[in-house]
Amino acid sequence: MKDETKIVVAGRSPETNFGIVNAPVYHASTVLYSSLSELQKAHKDRAEGKQVVTYGRMGTPTTWSLENAVAELEGGYRTQVFPSGLAACAHAIQTFVQAGDHILVTDSVYNPTRQYCDHMLKKFGVETTYYDPLIGSSISELIQPNTKVVFTESPGSQTFEMQDIPAIAEAAHKAGAVVLMDNTWASPLYYKPFEHGVDVSIQAGTKYIVGHSDVMIGTVTTTKEHWPALQACANIMGQTAGPDDVYLAQRGLRTLSVRLKQHMENAIKVAEWLKGRPEVHSVLHPALEDHPGHDLWKRDFLGASGLFSFRLNACSRDAIAAFMDDLELFGMGYSWGGYESLIIYADPSSYRTATKWDNTNPLLRLHIGLEDTDDLIADLSAGFERLNKLK
Ligand SMILES: *Cc1c(COP(=O)(O)O)cnc(C)c1O
């Protein structure tokens, strides 16, 4: 089955829900059993990995509709939902470490994931080393006897470096480390992590899976080998997501393939246009041929989403504000993946540690939504006029 078909049928089970197309919203905490044997059987089945309702926190048919669809699309064994993308990142890491361990994390990681490593992991005696996202197979030089996790994210948050995931995975596996990837940018459609050596893949479902900027959710998908550990960690830590949010995520997922195609097309158009602007220093979009990671993107990815950055020629803060403040179609705000366009200013030099980021050319990150690109370009164009007056 092709992905466009899978995304429509995966995880659905109308036959067990009165023929209703989408898995309904099951609100549940207590689940009643009719006998002790039924209760014990349910727990035994669950311990064997079956999807049975035992208690609200452990999942319901609503949860499984999303989890099973994401597992199938990403090409993993099973998926666990979390209440946010960050919770998914944190628990995926936490599953595989204990006090005294060491992990390697890309310097281009989503900044809140870095905060988790620098604060929570540190507090519990796990050491983090950040590595150059472009390190490739040389990561083997940073692997210590106690390195248990290699965390990747490609392209990098805000800066869009492409990582050579298969090379990193090979080196990590030689040393017995588990390879995690934050696969949010490509979504389960445009990158198939398990075909490239990833053991554990994370989605901030908040972004493209939900697709409408109104729900927080995360998923972690693993290989068969790593599933029991991940599921145990999630359960012990009390991780669960509300059924209404899960429902909206599985509803959003059904249209992801058409939305993503449009985000990709629109973003490439805007990126190409930006490249020709005299105010622009560079455009950081992996699908553009002059992006340093373009070859890796072409080799491993099936598409590009609507998120990329560009850097301005050096200009004043007032000029940047004049550009951003009066944009009409680009909302100024965090997150992305919804139907609407967004812009945010970022200074990667403020948090990078393994690599130096020169902030002389200010970085603006765009999410290109589903609006008409002529309108988006006109909006940006007016922004450049305001910028030029204050440069
Ligand atoms: C947004 C984001 C997250 C966190 O997701 P939330 O649902 O906002 O917690 C993690 N990784 C990446 C790459 C993200 O963009």
The ligand as an SDF file (V2000), in Angstrom:
LIG
                    3D

 15 15  0  0  0  0  0  0  0  0999 V2000
    7.6590   21.5790   18.7670 C   0  0  0  0  0  0  0  0  0  0  0  0
    8.7260   20.5840   18.7530 C   0  0  0  0  0  0  0  0  0  0  0  0
    8.8710   19.6750   19.7980 C   0  0  0  0  0  0  0  0  0  0  0  0
    8.0120   19.7290   21.0370 C   0  0  0  0  0  0  0  0  0  0  0  0
    6.6620   19.5250   20.7910 O   0  0  0  0  0  0  0  0  0  0  0  0
    5.5480   20.1540   21.7710 P   0  0  0  0  0  0  0  0  0  0  0  0
    4.3400   19.3950   21.3920 O   0  0  0  0  0  0  0  0  0  0  0  0
    5.5110   21.6050   21.4960 O   0  0  0  0  0  0  0  0  0  0  0  0
    5.9970   19.8360   23.1670 O   0  0  0  0  0  0  0  0  0  0  0  0
    9.8700   18.7350   19.7150 C   0  0  0  0  0  0  0  0  0  0  0  0
   10.6920   18.6940   18.6490 N   0  0  0  0  0  0  0  0  0  0  0  0
   10.5750   19.5440   17.6260 C   0  0  0  0  0  0  0  0  0  0  0  0
   11.5050   19.4220   16.4860 C   0  0  0  0  0  0  0  0  0  0  0  0
    9.6000   20.5230   17.6470 C   0  0  0  0  0  0  0  0  0  0  0  0
    9.5160   21.4010   16.6360 O   0  0  0  0  0  0  0  0  0  0  0  0
  1  2  1  0
  2  3  1  0
  2 14  2  0
  3  4  1  0
  3 10  2  0
  4  5  1  0
  5  6  1  0
  6  7  2  0
  6  8  1  0
  6  9  1  0
 10 11  1  0
 11 12  2  0
 12 13  1  0
 12 14  1  0
 14 15  1  0
M  END
$$$$
